[in-house]
Amino acid sequence: MRKNAKIINACKKAVEIKGTVKEWEAWTNMKFPESGEYVVEGALCPVVIDREHNLGTYIEPNVWISYGKLQRE
């Protein structure tokens, strides 16, 4: 088991995926009738849909952790 975990840094945009509304509807098998945030199954964060600009954006953060020396039990 790893002990003494320490957060080194946070990355606000570890994953960023942009596509048209039509692309997001195809990728997710969902409909996005108006602008706003939508929960997509399996995603860690909502997808933000902007109908005015025909844009869907998904941004997923990440945290980098150091475990120091690995300890075996």
Secondary structure, 3 states (H helix, E strand, C coil): CCCCCEEEEEEEEEEEEEECHHHHHHHHCCCCCCCEEECCCCCCCCEEEECCCCEEEEEEEEEEEECCCCCCC
